[in-house]
Amino acid sequence: MIVFFFDTWGQRCQTHFSDMKAALDWIFIGYEKGFFMPVQLTDTKNSKAYSAKAILEMIGEV
């Protein structure tokens, strides 16, 4: 899993996770605290990409 996000300074960043649950947990905590805005979640095992809206729906923010 690769998470692309904008940090609090507006820079596009990325980080890697071994599974979807870990990525979504990290996104939920960071988004709730206002540390960053998720842009895209890429599932490298299944070649799927999820948009910012889809990510927010998955963590219950939409």
C-alpha positions as a printed NumPy array, in Angstrom:
array([[  0.   ,   0.   ,   0.   ],
       [  1.179,   3.472,  -0.823],
       [ -0.545,   6.516,   0.656],
       [ -0.095,   9.857,  -1.099],
       [ -1.016,  12.917,   0.95 ],
       [ -0.527,  16.642,   1.39 ],
       [  1.138,  17.533,   4.682],
       [  0.368,  20.636,   6.751],
       [  2.796,  22.68 ,   4.614],
       [  1.073,  21.66 ,   1.372],
       [  3.834,  19.348,   0.164],
       [  2.87 ,  16.105,  -1.548],
       [  4.314,  13.15 ,   0.341],
       [  4.01 ,   9.38 ,   0.34 ],
       [  4.431,   6.551,   2.794],
       [  4.169,   2.762,   2.531],
       [  2.193,   0.157,   4.495],
       [  2.051,  -3.624,   4.376],
       [ -1.751,  -3.867,   4.442],
       [ -4.956,  -1.879,   3.971],
       [ -5.957,  -1.861,   7.663],
       [ -2.664,  -0.326,   8.767],
       [ -2.9  ,   2.316,   6.032],
       [ -6.499,   3.236,   6.88 ],
       [ -5.752,   3.387,  10.624],
       [ -2.837,   5.754,   9.961],
       [ -4.935,   7.884,   7.602],
       [ -7.806,   8.096,  10.11 ],
       [ -5.562,   9.276,  12.949],
       [ -3.631,  11.769,  10.831],
       [ -6.733,  13.192,   9.161],
       [ -8.662,  13.497,  12.448],
       [ -5.783,  15.406,  14.049],
       [ -5.411,  17.673,  11.007],
       [ -1.871,  16.529,  10.171],
       [ -2.557,  15.907,   6.48 ],
       [ -5.12 ,  15.476,   3.706],
       [ -5.076,  12.101,   1.924],
       [ -4.851,  12.31 ,  -1.863],
       [ -4.666,   8.703,  -3.057],
       [ -4.313,   5.188,  -1.669],
       [ -2.719,   2.687,  -4.035],
       [ -3.087,  -1.043,  -3.423],
       [  0.083,  -2.327,  -5.064],
       [ -0.92 ,  -5.992,  -4.686],
       [ -4.188,  -5.6  ,  -6.617],
       [ -3.204,  -2.629,  -8.804],
       [ -6.092,  -0.509,  -7.504],
       [ -6.054,   3.187,  -6.687],
       [ -8.539,   4.934,  -4.41 ],
       [ -9.296,   8.663,  -4.627],
       [ -9.365,  11.088,  -1.704],
       [-13.171,  10.866,  -1.594],
       [-13.079,   7.057,  -1.524],
       [-10.488,   7.118,   1.272],
       [-12.609,   9.498,   3.361],
       [-15.636,   7.252,   2.797],
       [-13.615,   4.213,   3.948],
       [-12.65 ,   5.919,   7.216],
       [-16.192,   7.236,   7.777],
       [-15.559,  10.943,   7.195],
       [-17.983,  11.428,   4.29 ]])
